[in-house]
Amino acid sequence: MGGTRNSGPETPVSSYDGSPVGAAAGDPIVTLFESMRPDLLRFAHWLARDRALAEDIVQEALLRAWRSRDALKEQAAARAWLLTIVRREHARLYERKRLELVALDDGVELEGMPSPPGPDSELDSLRGAILKLPLEYREPLIMQVLGGFSTAEIAQELSLSSTAVLTRLFRARNKLRSMYGLTPAPDDIDSEGAA
Amino acid sequence: MNHNEARLLIGAEPHAPPSAELSEHLANCRECSRFQSEMVALDANIRRALEGAPAGAANAPAATASVTPITGVRKAKKEKPTNVWSGWALAASVAVVSVFVIWALRPSDTLAHELVAHVEYESDSWSRKQAAPPAAVTDTLAKAGVALDMSSDKVMYARTCLFRGHLVPHLVVSTLRGPVTVLVLPDEKVAHRTNFHEDGMTGVIAPAPHGSIAVLALGSASVDDVAAQVQQSVRWLPQH
């Protein structure tokens, strides 16, 4: 995602009371933000794995974005900027409530399950498998595929090295690969990504 | 570059242009080359999966123990291959890969389903009361190389959406039968016109000079007349 990067959102706000104070319905920036709500909601939904929670995250993120709108240097970069705010909002919520209660780093268990009737079922199954990825793998994958972030941008956002991000992306796909009955690639990479 | 390094890069960024070093490795390593092909196909499916809603996510799938396998073949991870079974394992692997590739490359058998899912996800697009700004409509369409010869006050919603890995114009047009969704799909070529009914929606996917055009509306009434009108109204710009 090229283009001018924007400043980060302002300091966190702990609550909101509906529409941003002073935001007019016809305000171009509000219109721009609202036009991206479906994308933001989809992104948040995959992170949070809960539609209602995702709506809360997006609402809070849009409010935060509106309050920090001066930091948006150019409208072309609005999508990446908003997605970043949504991700941070999810991270805050995750930190506050520890919503990830179950460790899932063993991938998906397929033994004894019926064969799928068709491609739609396969896609649904793939969605299920993505949801079961641990957040450390799911998050960079969603950022890359759905958000369009580069490895360097993900590394910056997650405070990781680029190599560590590459490792997480590799492991995420390697876990999904196994559900196709394809032999996973050997994973001889240490946690810092050195092969 | 060794195999592990090559597979790390492929698995992390399947669609990224390979570096010179990786290209050289792939040119000399059939296994890694096959791994790359599989990962590219897998990534296309991941993209399609993520473009939809994570169905059932609110029901905490994390707590469940299993999911339905995609290929119908048990996960190879836990199976210890032996020499006796190596031939069968090879044949099974080829079959699995073939099924997977055929499914990944299928042209449009789930196109209608994915269109319906996409529209359902943006169902709020049908509740717009005011026309979309004409400039926004023009800009949205221009990104796909098209223009619309239609009164701009009929377009209530216009945005560029990610669909099947491509950015496409998503419009909602006000008609006598209510709001109708129009998606211009330059990258989805279809051989013939297809009508469908799914989840309370009626739609048609029609071939276009570049790709196809999808028209969907709530209810069971035909949208053929609207589709015909849209087809006549869409102009493909020269540069496309």
Interface residues (C-beta under 8 A of the other chain):
Chain A: T31 S35 P38 D39 R42 H45 W46 A48 R49 D50 R51 A52 E100 L101 V102 L104 G107 V108 E109 L110 E111 G112 M113 P114 S115 P116 P119 D120 S121 E122 L123 D124 S125 L126 R127 G128 A129 I130 L131 K132 L141 I142 Q144 V145 L146 T151 V165 L166 T167 L169 F170 R171 R173 N174 L176 R177 S178 M179 Y180 G181 L182 T183 P184 A185 P186 D188 I189 G193 A195
Chain B: N2 H3 N4 E5 R7 L8 L9 G11 A12 E13 P14 F35 E38 M39 L42 D43 N45 I46 R47 R48 A49 L50 E51 G52 A53 P54 A55 G56 A57 A58 A60 P61 A62 A63 A65 S66 V67 T68 P69 I70 T71 G72 V73 R74 K75 A76 K77 K78 A92 S93 V96 V97 F100 W103 R106 D109 T110 H113 Y121 E122 D124 S125 P133 A136 R159 C161 L162
